[in-house]
Amino acid sequence: MHEKLLTYGLKNSKLTHIDDVERGLKCNCSCPNCQIALIARKGKIKVHHFAHYRGADCGKAYETALHLLAKEIIKERKTIILPECYPSKNYYVDSRFKHPQRVINFSTIELEKQIAQDEITIKPDALCINTDYELLVEFAVTHFVDYEKLNKIRKLKKNCIEVDISNIELNKDKLIEVIENLPHHTKWIHNKHIEQDYRSFVEQHFIDTKNIIENIFKENMNFCIPNYINRKYSKKDFMIMKAPLF
């Protein structure tokens, strides 16, 4: 486990690496979390790092800086790797519904943009957009997407992934590697395209099965069950017959 040394501080409201500032209080930096002044410790023995002035460590500076740096990277580079995605493992899995692993580039990245629709409001870490695709990105350090936020994302029908950076060193190159090249750190929270495709498949599957059973009754039996044969199935019937997909 790497030592959690704070190597980034805020200078003029911008995340700044310790190598780019002067030693001591002359660094003019503040804590990314609590905004207390930082001291740049740049000795010859220990790795250069920031410390809170007069030892007033807030306890959350490292995690906050890591979260800010991840958002800064995606804003600057506009690139992310998407892992493979299937429907839930509890249900029918078919290559037709597989979304393969791929690297995707975006034209626009908006950080902490509030999304509101039908009285549902969320604020993802990043909203990534290109001409034919929109993706919400959450970076998890200490807080992961909970059930309440998951439900909101589903209702809004948004594609969303979560990148787990909780055990990643506060190092720009390592974070770039995770975000752009290491898909095992990333999981799908919701993929609206797979959900739509899979729901269509399930509905068609029930229709096809119903037709097969009806034909068996008509062709091979001298009687039928009118309430079954003549029944018109509604969308509600399909929702009762099948469990939620995700």
Secondary structure by P-SEA (a helix, b strand, c coil): ccccccccccccccccccccccccccccbbbcccccbbbbccccccccccccccccccccaaaaaaaaaaaaaaaaccbbbbccccccccccccccccccbbbbbbcccccbbbbbcccbbbbccbbbbcccbbbbbbbbccccccaaaaaaaaaacccbbbbccccccccaaaaaaaaccccccccccccaaaaaaaaaaaaaaaaaaaaaaaaaaaccccccccccccccccaaaaaaaccccc
